[in-house]
Amino acid sequence: MISRNWDRFGFHPEQEQKVEGEFYRIDKPIVQSVVNQLYDNVICKLPFTDVSKLQIHLQSPVKPSNSNLHQVSMQLKVKYRFPMAAPAE
């Protein structure tokens, strides 16, 4: 969404350096705008799904320390199917 609307967000991918050769560092206001638009235009229009029991398992090759904060970056992929509509009478 950001790369297709870079002019609207003031983010120019060709002028930005990639982090770890693959990702762009995006300013928080741009991310918040994208999240808000995604919520307003997609998520809130989906039929209600209770995600209160959603569980995520994070795994690391390094044993984490309880005394230090650890920054985590992740990508989530959600597959969703609309329920079949009742046939029109």
PyMOL commands that set and color helices and strands:
alter all, ss='L'
color gray80, all
select helices_A, chain A and resi 3-9+13-15+28-41+43-45
alter helices_A, ss='H'
color red, helices_A
select strands_A, chain A and resi 18-19+23-24
alter strands_A, ss='S'
color yellow, strands_A
deselect
rebuild
show_as cartoon
